[in-house]
Amino acid sequence: LPDGSVRDFNRPVCAMDVAQSIGPGLAKATICARVDGELQDVTDIIKSDVNLSLITAKDPESVEVIRHSFAHLVGHAAKQLFPEIKMAIGPVIDNGFYYDVDYERQLTVEDLKLIEDRIAALIKTDYQVIKQWVSRDEALAIFKERNEPYKLEIIENDIPDDGSFIGLYHHQEYIDMCRG
């Protein structure tokens, strides 16, 4: 850990396990982790000795992670309200984030207000977001079934077919692809 202390486990763990071993307050505050210098989801399994930093809202890099997570939340809300909307990408930018979508019509100010209200309601439900690693073929099948052509295009054109797994985040019924 950054303070020089060491936590030993006799099994593979995730960063959240480490945070919980330190205390429930830290576990609740942990947003993500830096594992050997790379930001990772708190649920990613750590199988070997690493340098680990637990990232909370006090850390500058937490802003990017929070914005990225919020982009997923925007996708979740939009898809609930407009089931035929097609989701593309939702990256973080210097001063915020956005989510590219394709819909049969232009979204109005009223639509955006509905999305905002739905986001507020989703936040209050405090639902669990579940990360799942799947094969490329599984990801293709999932997004084909969900009629998400832009997700299919990303998998087919931007993700190498090298046997690597693809991270999916489940937000209730909504599924989004993400590197974590």
C-alpha positions as CSV (number, residue, x, y, z in Angstrom):
1,L,0.0,0.0,0.0
2,P,1.2,3.6,-0.5
3,D,2.0,4.0,3.2
4,G,4.4,1.0,3.0
5,S,2.1,-1.4,4.9
6,V,1.5,-4.9,3.5
7,R,-1.7,-6.9,3.4
8,D,-1.3,-10.7,3.0
9,F,-4.0,-13.0,1.7
10,N,-3.8,-16.7,1.2
11,R,-6.2,-16.5,-1.9
12,P,-6.8,-14.2,-4.8
13,V,-8.6,-11.1,-3.8
14,C,-10.0,-7.9,-5.3
15,A,-9.2,-4.4,-4.2
16,M,-12.6,-4.2,-2.4
17,D,-11.5,-7.2,-0.3
18,V,-8.4,-5.2,0.7
19,A,-10.4,-2.1,1.4
20,Q,-12.8,-4.1,3.6
21,S,-9.9,-5.6,5.5
22,I,-8.8,-2.1,6.4
23,G,-12.2,-0.9,7.4
24,P,-15.8,-0.5,6.4
25,G,-15.5,3.3,5.9
26,L,-12.7,2.9,3.4
27,A,-14.6,0.1,1.6
28,K,-17.6,2.4,1.2
29,A,-15.5,5.3,0.0
30,T,-13.4,3.3,-2.5
31,I,-14.2,4.1,-6.1
32,C,-11.6,2.1,-7.9
33,A,-8.0,1.0,-7.4
34,R,-4.6,1.6,-8.9
35,V,-2.9,-1.8,-9.3
36,D,0.7,-1.7,-10.3
37,G,0.1,1.8,-11.7
38,E,-3.1,0.9,-13.7
39,L,-6.6,2.0,-12.7
40,Q,-8.9,-1.0,-12.3
41,D,-12.3,-1.9,-11.1
42,V,-12.5,-2.8,-7.4
43,T,-13.9,-6.2,-8.3
44,D,-11.1,-7.2,-10.6
45,I,-9.2,-10.2,-9.1
46,I,-5.6,-9.7,-8.0
47,K,-3.7,-13.0,-8.3
48,S,-0.2,-12.0,-7.4
49,D,1.8,-9.5,-5.3
50,V,1.1,-5.9,-6.4
51,N,1.5,-2.3,-5.4
52,L,-2.1,-1.2,-4.6
53,S,-3.6,2.2,-4.0
54,L,-7.3,2.5,-3.2
55,I,-8.9,5.5,-4.9
56,T,-11.6,7.5,-3.2
57,A,-13.3,10.8,-4.0
58,K,-10.4,12.6,-2.4
59,D,-8.0,11.5,-5.2
60,P,-7.9,13.6,-8.4
61,E,-8.2,10.6,-10.7
62,S,-11.6,9.7,-9.1
63,V,-13.3,12.5,-11.1
64,E,-12.7,10.6,-14.4
65,V,-13.9,7.4,-12.9
66,I,-17.0,9.0,-11.5
67,R,-17.8,10.7,-14.8
68,H,-17.3,7.4,-16.7
69,S,-19.6,5.6,-14.3
70,F,-22.2,8.4,-14.7
71,A,-22.1,7.9,-18.5
72,H,-23.2,4.3,-17.9
73,L,-26.0,5.6,-15.7
74,V,-27.1,8.0,-18.5
75,G,-27.2,5.0,-20.9
76,H,-29.2,3.0,-18.4
77,A,-31.8,5.7,-17.9
78,A,-32.0,6.5,-21.6
79,K,-32.5,2.9,-22.6
80,Q,-35.2,2.5,-20.0
81,L,-37.1,5.5,-21.3
82,F,-36.4,5.0,-25.0
83,P,-36.0,1.2,-25.5
84,E,-35.3,1.6,-29.2
85,I,-32.4,4.0,-28.7
86,K,-29.0,2.6,-29.9
87,M,-26.1,3.2,-27.6
88,A,-22.7,4.0,-29.1
89,I,-19.9,5.3,-26.8
90,G,-19.8,7.3,-23.6
91,P,-16.3,8.6,-23.0
92,V,-15.0,11.0,-20.5
93,I,-13.7,14.3,-21.8
94,D,-11.7,17.2,-20.2
95,N,-14.7,18.9,-18.7
96,G,-17.3,16.1,-18.4
97,F,-18.5,13.2,-20.5
98,Y,-21.1,12.4,-23.2
99,Y,-22.9,9.4,-24.6
100,D,-23.4,9.1,-28.3
101,V,-26.7,7.6,-29.2
102,D,-28.8,7.0,-32.3
103,Y,-32.5,7.4,-32.1
104,E,-35.4,7.7,-34.6
105,R,-35.7,11.4,-33.8
106,Q,-33.7,14.1,-32.1
107,L,-34.0,14.1,-28.3
108,T,-35.7,17.2,-27.0
109,V,-35.0,19.3,-23.9
110,E,-38.0,17.5,-22.4
111,D,-36.5,14.1,-23.2
112,L,-33.3,15.2,-21.5
113,K,-35.3,16.3,-18.4
114,L,-36.9,12.8,-18.4
115,I,-33.5,11.2,-18.5
116,E,-32.2,13.4,-15.7
117,D,-35.3,12.5,-13.6
118,R,-34.8,8.8,-14.3
119,I,-31.1,9.0,-13.3
120,A,-32.2,10.6,-10.0
121,A,-34.6,7.7,-9.4
122,L,-32.0,5.1,-10.4
123,I,-29.5,6.6,-7.9
124,K,-32.0,6.3,-5.1
125,T,-32.5,2.6,-5.8
126,D,-28.8,2.0,-4.9
127,Y,-28.8,-1.1,-7.2
128,Q,-25.7,-3.2,-7.5
129,V,-23.6,-2.9,-10.7
130,I,-22.1,-6.2,-11.6
131,K,-19.0,-6.7,-13.8
132,Q,-18.8,-9.7,-16.0
133,W,-15.9,-10.8,-18.2
134,V,-17.1,-12.6,-21.4
135,S,-15.6,-14.0,-24.5
136,R,-15.7,-12.0,-27.7
137,D,-18.3,-14.4,-29.1
138,E,-20.5,-14.0,-26.0
139,A,-20.3,-10.2,-26.2
140,L,-21.2,-10.3,-29.9
141,A,-24.2,-12.6,-29.1
142,I,-25.4,-10.4,-26.2
143,F,-25.3,-7.2,-28.2
144,K,-26.8,-8.8,-31.3
145,E,-29.7,-10.0,-29.1
146,R,-30.1,-6.6,-27.6
147,N,-30.0,-5.0,-31.1
148,E,-27.0,-2.7,-30.4
149,P,-25.3,-2.3,-33.8
150,Y,-22.7,0.2,-32.5
151,K,-21.6,-2.1,-29.7
152,L,-21.2,-4.9,-32.3
153,E,-19.2,-2.6,-34.6
154,I,-16.9,-1.7,-31.7
155,I,-16.3,-5.3,-30.9
156,E,-15.8,-6.3,-34.5
157,N,-13.5,-3.4,-35.5
158,D,-11.8,-2.1,-32.4
159,I,-11.3,-5.1,-30.1
160,P,-8.7,-7.6,-31.2
161,D,-9.8,-11.2,-31.7
162,D,-6.9,-12.5,-29.5
163,G,-8.8,-14.5,-26.9
164,S,-9.0,-11.6,-24.5
165,F,-12.2,-11.2,-22.5
166,I,-14.5,-8.2,-22.7
167,G,-15.8,-6.4,-19.6
168,L,-19.6,-6.0,-19.4
169,Y,-21.3,-4.0,-16.7
170,H,-24.8,-5.0,-15.7
171,H,-27.0,-2.2,-14.4
172,Q,-30.2,-4.0,-13.6
173,E,-31.5,-5.0,-17.1
174,Y,-29.1,-2.6,-18.9
175,I,-25.8,-4.0,-20.1
176,D,-22.9,-1.8,-21.2
177,M,-19.5,-2.7,-22.4
178,C,-16.5,-1.2,-20.7
179,R,-12.8,-1.7,-20.1
180,G,-13.5,-1.0,-16.4
